[in-house]
Amino acid sequence: EGLGEHKEQYHAIFVYSTTTHVPLIVRVPGGRRGVVVTDIASTLDITPTILESLGIPQPAPGKNPAMQGVSLLGAAARGQRVPARSLFLESIYPSASYGWATVRAIVQPSWKLIELPEPELYDMAGDPSETQNLHETLPARVGEVRSEYDKLLAEVQSAATEAEAATIDDETRD
């Protein structure tokens, strides 16, 4: 729940790992048992994982922009690594509930950049508890991670715009 860490008294305001790192348990029939995968994953990966486990091909890129995840079946069943990538995090709770800024972040296997009025950068390998803000001491790294953040933010905003503009036929609506 992350209650108390980072002085958070409530759940869902911040995007620190104490709140966003949620265990995902996958049981694959005939798969390996008791395996812990530490690669970063997302809820976006659940649908591709289910599709692959059922033998259903994932829609091709561009056909369904909301299908952005990767299958975790290789990691869960065959010991493969989850592809290293950057994931976008967002909490609209502060904005929706209190009129504060939306809290957004990018998490990578090694780094996390949290965009707040006072931005924060964490070394996820060396400081997984996110206690040492390196934003001021590593400006070059901030620039690299922020560039990837800007790219992901643009993708998220574009997908949201497309989703809002999508029309649903009557049969689908029913």
C-alpha positions as CSV (number, residue, x, y, z in Angstrom):
1,E,0.0,0.0,0.0
2,G,2.9,2.4,0.5
3,L,1.2,4.1,3.4
4,G,3.8,6.2,5.3
5,E,6.7,5.9,2.9
6,H,7.6,9.2,1.2
7,K,5.2,10.8,3.8
8,E,2.2,9.6,1.9
9,Q,-0.7,9.3,4.2
10,Y,-3.2,8.1,1.6
11,H,-3.0,5.6,-1.3
12,A,-2.8,6.7,-5.0
13,I,-1.3,10.2,-4.7
14,F,2.3,9.4,-5.7
15,V,3.9,7.0,-8.2
16,Y,6.6,5.6,-6.1
17,S,7.3,1.9,-6.2
18,T,5.7,1.3,-2.8
19,T,2.3,2.1,-4.5
20,T,2.9,1.1,-8.2
21,H,4.9,-2.1,-7.8
22,V,2.2,-4.7,-7.6
23,P,3.0,-8.4,-7.8
24,L,1.6,-10.3,-10.8
25,I,1.1,-14.0,-10.3
26,V,0.8,-16.0,-13.5
27,R,0.1,-19.7,-13.6
28,V,0.8,-21.4,-16.9
29,P,-0.4,-25.0,-17.2
30,G,2.7,-27.1,-17.7
31,G,4.9,-24.1,-16.9
32,R,7.6,-23.6,-14.4
33,R,6.6,-23.2,-10.8
34,G,7.9,-20.8,-8.1
35,V,9.8,-18.6,-10.5
36,V,10.2,-14.9,-9.7
37,V,10.7,-12.6,-12.6
38,T,12.1,-9.2,-11.7
39,D,11.8,-7.5,-15.1
40,I,9.4,-4.6,-15.2
41,A,6.0,-5.3,-16.5
42,S,2.7,-3.5,-16.8
43,T,-1.0,-4.2,-16.7
44,L,-0.8,-3.5,-20.4
45,D,0.9,-6.9,-20.6
46,I,-2.0,-8.9,-19.3
47,T,-4.0,-9.1,-22.5
48,P,-1.1,-10.0,-24.8
49,T,-0.1,-12.7,-22.2
50,I,-3.6,-14.2,-22.2
51,L,-3.8,-14.0,-26.0
52,E,-0.5,-15.9,-26.5
53,S,-1.5,-18.5,-23.9
54,L,-4.7,-19.1,-25.8
55,G,-2.9,-19.2,-29.2
56,I,-4.6,-16.1,-30.4
57,P,-2.4,-13.7,-32.4
58,Q,-2.0,-10.2,-31.0
59,P,-3.4,-7.5,-33.3
60,A,-0.8,-6.0,-35.5
61,P,0.6,-2.6,-34.5
62,G,-1.5,0.2,-35.9
63,K,-4.7,-2.0,-35.9
64,N,-5.4,-1.4,-32.3
65,P,-3.3,1.4,-30.7
66,A,-4.5,0.4,-27.2
67,M,-2.7,-3.0,-27.5
68,Q,0.7,-1.7,-26.3
69,G,1.9,-4.5,-24.0
70,V,4.0,-7.5,-24.5
71,S,3.4,-11.1,-23.6
72,L,4.9,-12.3,-20.3
73,L,4.3,-15.9,-21.2
74,G,8.0,-16.4,-22.2
75,A,9.1,-15.2,-18.8
76,A,6.5,-17.1,-16.9
77,A,6.7,-20.4,-18.8
78,R,10.1,-20.6,-20.4
79,G,12.5,-18.4,-18.3
80,Q,12.9,-15.7,-21.0
81,R,13.5,-12.1,-20.2
82,V,10.8,-9.5,-20.6
83,P,12.0,-7.0,-23.2
84,A,13.6,-4.0,-21.5
85,R,11.5,-0.9,-22.0
86,S,10.2,2.3,-20.5
87,L,6.8,2.4,-18.9
88,F,4.6,5.4,-18.4
89,L,3.0,6.0,-14.9
90,E,0.3,8.4,-14.1
91,S,-1.9,9.3,-11.1
92,I,-4.8,11.6,-11.8
93,Y,-6.0,11.3,-8.2
94,P,-4.3,14.4,-7.0
95,S,-5.7,16.4,-9.9
96,A,-9.2,15.0,-9.8
97,S,-9.5,15.1,-6.0
98,Y,-7.6,18.1,-4.9
99,G,-6.9,20.2,-8.0
100,W,-3.2,19.5,-7.7
101,A,-0.9,18.6,-10.6
102,T,-1.3,15.2,-12.2
103,V,1.6,13.0,-11.1
104,R,3.4,11.4,-14.1
105,A,6.5,9.3,-14.3
106,I,8.6,7.1,-16.5
107,V,10.1,3.9,-15.1
108,Q,12.9,2.1,-16.8
109,P,14.8,-1.0,-15.6
110,S,17.4,1.3,-14.1
111,W,15.9,4.8,-13.7
112,K,12.7,6.5,-12.7
113,L,11.9,10.1,-13.5
114,I,8.9,11.6,-11.6
115,E,7.5,14.8,-13.1
116,L,6.4,17.0,-10.3
117,P,6.8,20.7,-9.7
118,E,10.2,19.6,-8.3
119,P,11.1,16.7,-10.5
120,E,12.7,13.6,-9.0
121,L,15.2,11.1,-10.6
122,Y,15.9,7.7,-8.9
123,D,18.5,5.0,-9.6
124,M,16.2,2.0,-9.5
125,A,19.0,-0.5,-9.4
126,G,21.0,1.2,-6.6
127,D,18.1,2.8,-4.7
128,P,14.9,0.7,-5.2
129,S,13.3,2.4,-2.3
130,E,13.6,5.8,-4.0
131,T,15.2,7.6,-1.2
132,Q,18.0,9.5,-3.0
133,N,16.7,12.1,-5.5
134,L,19.4,12.4,-8.1
135,H,17.7,15.1,-10.2
136,E,20.1,17.9,-9.3
137,T,23.3,15.8,-9.4
138,L,22.8,14.0,-12.7
139,P,21.5,16.6,-15.2
140,A,22.7,14.6,-18.3
141,R,20.8,11.5,-17.1
142,V,17.7,13.6,-16.4
143,G,17.9,14.8,-20.0
144,E,18.1,11.3,-21.4
145,V,15.3,10.0,-19.3
146,R,13.2,13.1,-19.9
147,S,13.6,12.7,-23.7
148,E,12.1,9.2,-23.4
149,Y,9.4,10.5,-21.0
150,D,8.4,13.2,-23.6
151,K,8.1,10.5,-26.3
152,L,6.0,8.2,-24.1
153,L,3.8,11.1,-23.0
154,A,3.1,12.1,-26.6
155,E,2.2,8.5,-27.4
156,V,-0.2,8.3,-24.5
157,Q,-1.8,11.6,-25.4
158,S,-2.2,10.5,-29.0
159,A,-3.7,7.2,-28.0
160,A,-6.2,9.0,-25.7
161,T,-7.2,11.3,-28.5
162,E,-7.7,8.4,-30.9
163,A,-9.8,6.6,-28.3
164,E,-12.0,9.6,-27.8
165,A,-12.5,10.0,-31.5
166,A,-13.3,6.2,-32.0
167,T,-16.8,5.4,-33.0
168,I,-18.6,2.2,-31.9
169,D,-21.2,0.6,-34.2
170,D,-24.6,-0.3,-32.7
171,E,-23.8,-4.1,-32.7
172,T,-20.6,-3.5,-30.6
173,R,-22.5,-1.1,-28.3
174,D,-25.2,-3.7,-27.8
